[in-house]
Amino acid sequence: MINQAIALINDVLWGKWQVLIYLLVMAGLWFTFKLGAIQIKHFGHMFSLIRNSTQSDKNGISSFQALCTSLSARVGTGNLAGVAFAISLGGAGAIFWMWVIAILGMATGYAESLLAQVYKVKNPKGEFRGGPAYYIQQGLGLKWMAILFSICIFMGYGLFFSAMQANTIADAISHSYGFSTQSIGIVITVLAGIIVIGGLRAIARFAELVVPFMGAAYVLTAVGITIYNIDLVPAMLADIMLSAFGLQEAGAGAIGAAIKNGIQRGLFSNEAGSGSAPHAAASAAPMPNHPATQGYIQMLGVFFDTIVLCTCTAVIILLAGIDGTGELGGIRITQDAMQTHIGDYGSHFVATAITLFAFTSVVANYAYAQSNLRIFKLDNKAGNWGYTAAYLGMVFWGSSATLKQVLAAADMALGLMTVVNVIALILLTPTIVAVSQHYMNKRKRNEDPSFVIDECKVQGTVKPGIWDQASSN
């Protein structure tokens, strides 16, 4: 009965009705329009903010740490296994639609991260926390909606997503080295427990060390493979574009599959609009001290995740000419493709990459759900230990579960989260536009772009001491 219920919900969200596909595309178009194509016009400025992003204060982690934390959650199975699924189910054209949803999603990612900063709060330790439940409750005054989102993120990031990442790690290592998935699950659970017990700052420090290294290694490998197979690249690009619009022979009926799988896997990878990254964004003390700063930097996360890393995986698979369906459409097709390019070492490389990519997601997912304990008044010792036990239990279970079960549950949780979050973002559009304009106007006048709440009209209420003049960094 549970499997049937999950299948029914996913059919509405992802299947026959495709509610999420239309919702996310419309949200991306809406914020692209309302913010003046910010992801294109301010593309260079987005990168320029990285220069000062390593600075922070005692109240929050640095913007760079927040970016790495959000990337550690974004960069995972979606970048390796998810791209393989998209290609095996939707053809090469699915990659084009992943690009489209990423470009549109950059504007949505900016909007949700900006709001997370505006409505952030301080926990009992004086550290910044926030996310969609907070901007829903404070900005819209809809506590029931905030509770609904928190339940969804506990189901998704606190339980199913971590289980899915553990599943992919166990499958990749088992495929390469023959270890049992249960023994791998024990190791993953113990290591995750050691890190998450240290809290968000420990998770952020771990992400800051691992994410840049693993991202650079993967990109350089993909670039090397592309250069070595440069003669095949024009045909590959033509295949992507023709398949995207069903223009190949016997491919006219496949355009729907390309769009559906490209957008679905693209969302699962970059998470724009789902309401996950705002939890990391809210924890930052940005420099310059303005909500828009973190919006720009988190927008960069969407770009790097999908336009860069997902494209790297697509290139590796398509240039290898590997085809796969069903379970092979997961991480194993990526391993086989890499093995085609660089021999037996390829399988080991992907196993290592997915272990690092997915494991960083496992620990970041913990922080996202934990940020919502405050909504249920469980931000205390008993609540934290209870949540930690449930989280680690799901990590262990996921390592041995079938991928189909875990993927369906993860898709359902992500879909429900996204519906709630996107509705809230649309309702809070006046605040998003006003805060963005405040930042842009100060830049035009060459003024310090620090944010003071009295200078900008926002919806609802902002916690005292967060954005008043005295608290400016």
Secondary structure, 3 states (H helix, E strand, C coil): CHHHHHHHHHHHHCCCCCHHHHHHHHHHHHHHHHCCCHHHHCHHHHHHHHHHCCCCECCEECHHHHHHHHHHHHCCHHHHHHHHHHHHHHCCHHHHHHHHHHHHHHHHHHHHHHHHHHCCEECCCCCEECCHHHHHHHHHCCHHHHHHHHHHHHHHHHHHHHHHHHHHHHHHHHHHHCCCHHHHHHHHHHHHHHHHCCHHHHHHHHHHHHHHHHHHHHHHHHHHHHHHCHHHHHHHHHHHHHHHCCCCCCCHHHHHHHHHHHHHHHHHHHCCCCCCHHHHHHCECCCCCCHHHHHHHHHHHHHHHHHHHHHHHHHHHHHHCCCCCHHHHCHHHHHHHHHHHHCHHHHHHHHHHHHHHHHHHHHHHHHHHHCCHHHHCCCCHHHHHHHHHHHHHHHHHHHHCCHHHHHHHHHHHHHHHHHHHHHHHHHCHHHHHHHHHHHHHHHHCCCCCCCCHHHCCCCCCCCCCCCCHHHCC
